[in-house]
Amino acid sequence: MLTLEQFKGIIPALITPYDHEGRISESATRKLVRHLLDKQVDGFYLSGSTGEGFLQTTRERESFLEIVVDEVQGVVPVIAHVGAMDTATCIELTKHAARSGADAVSSVAPFYYKHGQEQVRGHYLDIAAAADIPLIIYHFPAMTGVQSTVRFYEELSKVENIIGVKFTSKDTFELQQLIEACGPKFRVFNGPDECLLAGLAVGCCGAIGSTYNIMPELFIELYRTFQIGDLIAARALQAKANSVIAELIKYDFIAFEREILHLQGIEVGAPRKPIQQLSMEERLQIRQFAQQYDFLKVATNIG
């Protein structure tokens, strides 16, 4: 069992690699995980938005977790996103995560149907009670339509098995208020990669992010630079990252990141439809853009 203090730092929201037939690729998954471990990331977050968990079957999500846990071998925390529209699926995935050796689970609020705060609270309490594994709530109002209050999180932070929140919103005032209300033991992770420095500045213990798949070293350096108090260097690193993110938002972010990984020599396949399928012209544009940045480490011999 990990201590709370081990949940920190730079944690990629892991891309789910597919083979040419669209099935989860075990070999590519192991290669990507090993690549990111070699870069010294601080954990993995599986089957969330970046990982396309909502486009996969329950068994695929379970299988992917099993592969990653086996490859990581306890070196860093593995967090399994178990979010779904219904509570029963979340509970099923939570029980599997506990059996499979995950270190924590996470979940967005139940979406599509307009649930009240009491129903959302009950949903999280049911997940937290489903197995002996910590829960990190995933706050993502732009996608779920659920805008829970600081008071909501303050109440849930007192539940023994609920240890933190992934806060994917650019509202740094609300983020700061949440951190203060929930106290120092509650693990609050920054969500938007383009706001990492701002999140750290108001007290986040680390970050769970999508572009950490494609430029992990830059973000690890940003995190460590902030830790030693060099804000000038940290701002410069955030600006570098944001120059890539500004280009990324011209495409579907998952399609863009998969193409960058391809250019780095890690074949993760195309995303599942209806996510954008890049044209040859778009792929060429991404290659030409990426070649401008040494930190993206694009291979020159990739076709």
ZIKAHU-V300577 format. One line per field, one symbol per residue. phi: phi as a letter, one per 40 degrees, with the letter a starting at -180 (. if undefined). psi: psi as a letter, one per 40 degrees, with the letter a starting at -180 (. if undefined). burial: + if it has 16 or more other C-alpha atoms within 10 Angstrom, else -. Layout:
phi: ???
psi: ???
burial: ???
This chain:
phi: .ccdcccagcbccccccbccbgccccccccccccdccccgcbibbbgccccgdcbbcdccccccdcccdcccfgcbcbbccbcacbcccccdccccdcccgccabaacccbgccccccccccdcccccccacacbbcbcaccccgbbccdcdcdcccccdcbbiacbbacccccdcccdcccgccccbbcbcccbdcccccchcciabaccccbaccccccdccccdcgcccccccccccdccccccdccbccccccccccdccgbcbgcccccddbcccccccccdcccccbcccfcccbcc
psi: hiideegiahhhhhihhiaeeeihhdddddddddddddefieaihifaddefdeeiidddddddddddddddfediihhhheiididddddddddddddeeieiiihiihacigiiddddddddddddedighihhihhgddddehgiidddddddeehdeheahhggiegddddddddddeidehhhhidhdeeddddddeeieaihideedefddddddddddddeegddddddddddddddddddeeihdddddddddddeehheiiiiieihhhidddddddddddeehdeefhieeh.
burial: ------++++++++++++-----+++-++++++--++---+++++++++++++++--+--++-++++++-++---+++++++++--+--+++++++++-++++++++++++--------++-+++-+++++-+++++++++--+-+-+-+--++-++---++++++++++-+--++-++-++---+++++++++++++++-+++++++++++++++++++-++-++-------++-++-++--++--+----++++++++++++++++++++----++----+--++--+-----+++-----
